[in-house]
Amino acid sequence: MNTVPVWSVDARTGVRSVQVTVEAEAGDVDRAVRAAHAALPALADRSARSALLRAAAEQLEARGPDLIAAADRETALGTARLTGELARTAYQLRAFAEVVDEGAFLDVVVDHADPQAAPAPRPDLRRWKVPLGVVAVFAASNFPFAFSVPGGDTASALAAGCPVVAKAHPDHPETSELTAGALRAAAESVGLPADVLVLVHGRQAGVDLVRHPLVSAAGFTGSIAGGRALYDLAAARPVPIPFHGELGSLNPVVVTERAAAERAEEIGAGLGGSFTLGMGQFCTKPGLVLVPEGASGDRLEKALVSATAGAAAGALLDGRMRDNFLTGFAERAALPGVSVPVQAGAQPGPGQEQAVRPGCVSVPAALLAGEEHRALLEECFGPVTVLARYQDLDQVAAVLAGLGGNLTATLHAEPGEPEAAGLLERLAGLAGRVLFGGWPTGVAVAPAMHHGGPYPATTSTSTSVGGTAVERWLRPVVYQSVPRELLPPELRDGDAAGVPRRVDGVLQLR
């Protein structure tokens, strides 16, 4: 019997508060997956799924004070931020309930038999999408609600009809237990088995989940190293499975010379607010900002320094991330040619023993072409950003050519700039979301949203935010020449289930 304890740790002080549970062994993971798999048939009813998602939102809201208090202790993200995140999570659940009710995600296509079709007669064909099966969801450290146990991966998987085995993040085990309890209670309240959502703890449990033969897909939000290791495991299985991982992102920003001349102070202040938001622990934090050399770039940097110096110190999510941040900043600041407009560092205080202060570095863009400065083109998790001062757009292009994939890319330009279209095209090749103006921190939960990007931002072309996230957990099946009474209701003529469909090439919304 495994007795490795799982502790809840106060993120601000680094002190253990309570033992939450013990780490799951292989047998525990097997039982969890088999329990979830047994719940799969119960999720076949779309009305039950939408009821579950709405009930889950209600349960989270009803338990909000306890959930927020636990999450604040374990993450130090603050009650205001966590209150908003919990509201976002409940909204996500209800949004996916609407997706389930509408039914368009089933992608129903009906082609009636046509003996006269050329070049050959066509049989009766009816296509839709079905759930893959049990989905493993890996909770994220920086979003204990919206990207963790009750978050978008879980909501979209349940919407697709897939039971979930969630692997709790070690930074917030108590929060994970509380949110899992809310979702399991929601399931029972609508007549579904509680095991549509099962929770396990422990690093090895995550490995065992990806390897389990009854797990059909996985969703992950975390580091490049951890995500790539699990991705490789998923691909190396006797039966490989989809692994939808969000791994890391630099989120480059390009500021044109005209934009800097017109709005240097506004852009500098906005950048300072964006990269320090949530202590720099957003996956969409702008980590590399290309700004022009000269007076306008100097003004922008001055405004950034003022905003950064005025930002509050705070704790990161755990001691390991704190150490990595301080080490990463020091390594970048020590590189040849790098200046340090604002020095990051430890800033402990009473009840804030783990606190750090934000910082930024500046470097000539020409130096980023060398291997010696490669670290400046890699994500440093925490409140730090890199200003790269360019002399011309050729230097901008050279820097962008050296980047991997990103979740976001942002252009600050003025209306009518002839270079804007070309810059946007370059940025679109690097990221899944391209912004004109503004800052990328903050991801709207909306049907048109895409939260993903080329590797290493993600390991697939899918999104983890927005209604189309449900597509990750589905696969197409075609029924050929099947009698009406044997077809699923959604595929029968007359459309008893009332879902949108394409019939003989014509889109029918109802």
Salt bridges, closest charged atoms under 4 A:
ASP28 OD1 - ARG31 NH2 2.64
ASP30 OD1 - ARG34 NE 2.94
ASP30 OD1 - HIS212 NE2 2.73
GLU61 OE1 - ARG94 NH2 2.84
ASP72 OD1 - ARG12 NH2 2.76
GLU85 OE1 - ARG81 NH2 3.15
ASP101 OD2 - ARG54 NH2 2.91
ASP107 OD2 - ARG127 NH1 2.84
ASP107 OD2 - LYS129 NZ 3.78
ASP124 OD2 - ARG126 NE 2.64
ASP153 OD1 - ARG472 NH1 2.95
ASP171 OD2 - HIS169 ND1 3.87
GLU174 OE1 - ARG73 NH2 3.21
GLU177 OE2 - HIS201 NE2 2.73
ASP195 OD1 - ARG184 NH1 2.87
ASP232 OD1 - ARG228 NE 2.81
GLU246 OE1 - HIS451 NE2 3.20
GLU265 OE1 - ARG299 NH2 2.89
GLU266 OE2 - ARG263 NH1 3.57
GLU293 OE1 - ARG389 NH2 3.83
ASP298 OD1 - ARG389 NH2 2.83
GLU301 OE1 - ARG389 NH1 3.01
ASP318 OD2 - ARG320 NH2 3.88
GLU414 OE2 - ARG263 NE 2.83
GLU490 OE2 - ARG46 NE 3.25
ASP493 OD1 - HIS112 NE2 2.97
ASP493 OD1 - ARG126 NH1 3.10
ASP495 OD1 - ARG501 NH2 3.44
ASP504 OD2 - HIS112 ND1 2.92
ASP504 OD1 - ARG122 NH2 3.85
